[in-house]
Amino acid sequence: MTGGNLVRGALSSRPMPLEPTVDPMAAQMAQLLSASDIEELREVIARWTATAVTGQQRRVFQNFGARLVELKQELARSPVQPSREELETLLTMMLRLAAQSDGTPPPRP
């Protein structure tokens, strides 16, 4: 095997790193945050909570919803708005963290 073939062979046998993906729900939430008022956001959160299947899911939705309301309020005060892509990335991380929790909000700093 020549040097070039050796490098290609080594590269092809390595797993390809996965790019972070945006959660479809996060994409919807980014749209809701950027295009809706706070009352509409609260209505959507109330619907999620009402349709939760388990108590843990309900707590996760309530906690996540409270964080979304806080985020919406902070965004309203901010002179510079994040891009939709930035919101999607942030919300994807929030959803992943919420899914790993037991629904209890973490202590505030």
matplotlib code that plots the C-alpha trace (Angstrom):
import matplotlib.pyplot as plt

x = [0.0, 1.4, 1.4, -1.7, -3.5, -2.5, -3.9, -7.1, -7.5, -6.9, -9.4, -12.1, -11.9, -12.4, -15.9, -17.1, -17.9, -21.6, -22.6, -24.9, -28.5, -31.4, -34.3, -37.5, -39.3, -36.5, -37.0, -40.7, -39.9, -37.5, -40.2, -42.7, -40.2, -39.4, -42.9, -45.2, -46.1, -45.7, -49.4, -49.4, -46.2, -48.0, -51.0, -48.8, -47.0, -50.4, -51.4, -48.1, -48.6, -52.3, -51.3, -48.4, -48.6, -46.8, -46.2, -42.5, -43.3, -45.6, -42.9, -40.4, -42.9, -43.6, -40.0, -39.0, -42.0, -41.0, -37.5, -39.0, -41.0, -37.9, -36.0, -38.8, -38.8, -35.0, -35.1, -37.7, -35.3, -32.3, -31.2, -29.8, -31.9, -30.3, -30.6, -33.1, -30.1, -28.8, -32.2, -32.5, -29.1, -29.9, -33.3, -31.9, -29.5, -32.3, -34.5, -31.6, -30.9, -34.6, -34.9, -32.1, -33.6, -36.3, -38.4, -37.1, -35.5, -31.8, -31.0, -30.5, -27.0]
y = [0.0, 3.4, 6.3, 7.9, 4.6, 4.0, 7.3, 6.8, 3.3, 4.7, 7.5, 5.2, 2.8, 5.6, 6.4, 9.7, 12.3, 13.1, 16.7, 17.9, 17.6, 19.9, 18.3, 18.8, 20.0, 22.6, 23.9, 24.3, 26.0, 28.4, 29.4, 29.8, 31.9, 34.2, 34.6, 34.4, 36.5, 35.3, 34.4, 32.2, 30.5, 29.9, 28.3, 25.9, 24.9, 24.3, 22.0, 20.0, 19.6, 18.6, 15.9, 14.5, 10.7, 10.3, 12.4, 12.6, 13.8, 16.4, 17.6, 17.8, 19.8, 22.1, 22.7, 23.1, 25.4, 27.6, 27.9, 28.8, 31.5, 32.9, 32.7, 34.5, 37.3, 37.6, 37.8, 40.5, 42.6, 41.9, 44.6, 41.9, 38.9, 35.5, 33.9, 31.1, 28.7, 29.8, 29.4, 25.9, 24.8, 26.2, 24.6, 21.3, 21.4, 22.3, 19.4, 17.0, 18.2, 18.1, 14.5, 13.5, 15.0, 13.7, 16.8, 18.7, 22.0, 22.4, 24.8, 28.4, 29.9]
z = [0.0, -0.9, 1.4, -0.1, -0.1, 3.5, 4.6, 2.7, 4.2, 7.7, 7.1, 5.7, 8.7, 11.2, 12.3, 10.8, 13.5, 13.6, 13.3, 16.1, 14.9, 15.7, 17.4, 15.4, 18.5, 19.0, 15.5, 16.2, 19.5, 17.9, 15.5, 18.4, 20.4, 17.5, 16.1, 19.1, 22.1, 25.7, 26.1, 23.0, 24.4, 27.7, 25.9, 24.0, 27.2, 28.9, 26.0, 26.3, 30.0, 29.6, 27.1, 29.0, 29.3, 32.7, 35.7, 35.0, 31.4, 32.9, 35.2, 32.4, 30.2, 33.1, 33.8, 30.2, 29.6, 32.6, 31.1, 27.7, 29.2, 31.0, 27.8, 25.9, 28.6, 28.4, 24.6, 24.8, 26.9, 24.7, 22.2, 19.9, 19.0, 18.3, 14.9, 14.4, 14.1, 17.5, 19.0, 17.5, 18.9, 22.4, 22.5, 21.3, 24.3, 26.6, 25.4, 25.8, 29.4, 30.3, 29.0, 31.2, 34.3, 36.6, 35.9, 39.0, 38.0, 39.0, 41.8, 40.7, 40.9]

ax = plt.figure().add_subplot(projection="3d")
ax.plot(x, y, z, "-o")
ax.set_aspect("equal")
plt.show()
